[in-house]
Amino acid sequence: MFRRTFWFTSGVAAGVWATTKVNRKLRELTPGSLAASAADKALDAGSRLRDRAVGFALDVRDHMARREAELGDALGLHAPPPDPALAPPRRYAAIENRNDPTYVDKATYSSNRNEDH
């Protein structure tokens, strides 16, 4: 008798458990539930992507500031001012200044002596 009662109770419990599982799955597969879960997943993915982009931007800014400081040190931008008794360092223009009195127009003057005149 106890054996039959045990198996009957086990069958009822398994049936209730299976019915509950199937009903939950059916509710998850309704169109409204699928749309809501898709929207939740899209929001989660968007927030993760935004967090990564913000982290990447902060990393880029940190490395940019560090590299700018390295370049400033290499170029002597952060060096102490030179001794005023010394002559100032020469600076060479990257672009010719036509208003400079020492400017020589290379189109009219050539240092090549073998050129035909």
C-alpha positions as CSV (number, residue, x, y, z in Angstrom):
1,M,0.0,0.0,0.0
2,F,2.8,2.4,0.9
3,R,4.5,1.6,-2.4
4,R,1.4,2.5,-4.4
5,T,1.0,5.8,-2.4
6,F,4.6,6.7,-3.0
7,W,4.4,6.2,-6.7
8,F,1.1,8.0,-7.0
9,T,2.5,11.0,-5.1
10,S,5.6,11.0,-7.2
11,G,3.6,10.9,-10.4
12,V,1.4,13.8,-9.3
13,A,4.4,15.8,-8.3
14,A,6.1,15.1,-11.6
15,G,2.9,16.0,-13.5
16,V,2.5,19.3,-11.6
17,W,6.2,20.2,-12.2
18,A,6.0,19.4,-15.9
19,T,2.7,21.3,-16.3
20,T,4.2,24.4,-14.6
21,K,7.4,24.2,-16.8
22,V,5.3,23.9,-20.0
23,N,3.0,26.8,-19.0
24,R,6.0,29.0,-18.2
25,K,7.7,28.2,-21.6
26,L,4.4,28.9,-23.4
27,R,4.1,32.3,-21.7
28,E,7.7,33.1,-22.7
29,L,7.0,32.3,-26.3
30,T,4.0,34.7,-26.7
31,P,4.7,37.6,-29.2
32,G,4.5,40.2,-26.4
33,S,6.9,38.3,-24.2
34,L,9.3,37.8,-27.1
35,A,9.2,41.5,-28.0
36,A,9.8,42.5,-24.4
37,S,12.8,40.1,-24.0
38,A,14.2,41.3,-27.3
39,A,13.9,44.9,-26.1
40,D,15.5,44.1,-22.8
41,K,18.4,42.4,-24.6
42,A,18.9,45.3,-26.9
43,L,19.0,47.7,-24.0
44,D,21.5,45.6,-22.2
45,A,23.7,45.3,-25.3
46,G,23.5,49.1,-25.8
47,S,24.5,49.8,-22.2
48,R,27.4,47.4,-22.4
49,L,28.5,48.9,-25.7
50,R,28.2,52.4,-24.2
51,D,30.2,51.4,-21.1
52,R,33.0,50.0,-23.3
53,A,33.0,53.0,-25.6
54,V,33.3,55.4,-22.6
55,G,36.1,53.2,-21.1
56,F,37.9,53.2,-24.5
57,A,37.5,57.0,-24.8
58,L,39.0,57.5,-21.3
59,D,41.9,55.2,-22.1
60,V,42.5,57.1,-25.3
61,R,42.5,60.4,-23.4
62,D,44.9,59.0,-20.7
63,H,47.3,57.7,-23.3
64,M,47.1,60.9,-25.4
65,A,47.9,63.1,-22.4
66,R,50.8,60.8,-21.4
67,R,52.2,60.9,-25.0
68,E,51.7,64.6,-25.2
69,A,53.8,65.0,-22.0
70,E,56.5,62.7,-23.4
71,L,56.7,64.7,-26.6
72,G,56.8,68.0,-24.7
73,D,59.7,66.7,-22.6
74,A,61.5,65.4,-25.8
75,L,61.0,68.8,-27.5
76,G,62.1,70.7,-24.4
77,L,58.7,72.5,-23.9
78,H,58.8,71.8,-20.2
79,A,62.5,72.6,-19.8
80,P,63.7,75.5,-17.6
81,P,64.4,78.7,-19.5
82,P,67.9,79.1,-20.9
83,D,70.5,81.3,-19.3
84,P,69.9,84.9,-20.6
85,A,73.7,85.4,-21.0
86,L,73.8,82.8,-23.7
87,A,72.7,83.5,-27.2
88,P,69.1,82.4,-28.1
89,P,69.0,79.2,-30.1
90,R,68.6,79.6,-33.8
91,R,65.2,78.8,-35.3
92,Y,64.9,77.7,-38.9
93,A,61.6,78.5,-40.7
94,A,59.9,75.6,-42.3
95,I,58.3,78.0,-44.8
96,E,60.3,80.7,-46.5
97,N,59.5,84.2,-45.3
98,R,59.5,86.5,-48.3
99,N,59.4,89.6,-46.1
100,D,62.7,88.6,-44.4
101,P,65.5,90.9,-45.7
102,T,67.8,87.9,-46.0
103,Y,65.4,86.1,-48.3
104,V,66.8,85.2,-51.7
105,D,64.4,84.2,-54.4
106,K,65.8,80.9,-55.8
107,A,63.9,81.3,-59.0
108,T,66.1,84.3,-60.1
109,Y,69.3,83.4,-58.4
110,S,71.1,80.1,-58.6
111,S,74.3,79.0,-56.9
112,N,75.0,76.6,-59.7
113,R,77.9,78.1,-61.7
114,N,77.5,75.5,-64.5
115,E,74.1,76.7,-65.4
116,D,73.7,78.3,-68.8
117,H,72.8,82.0,-68.6
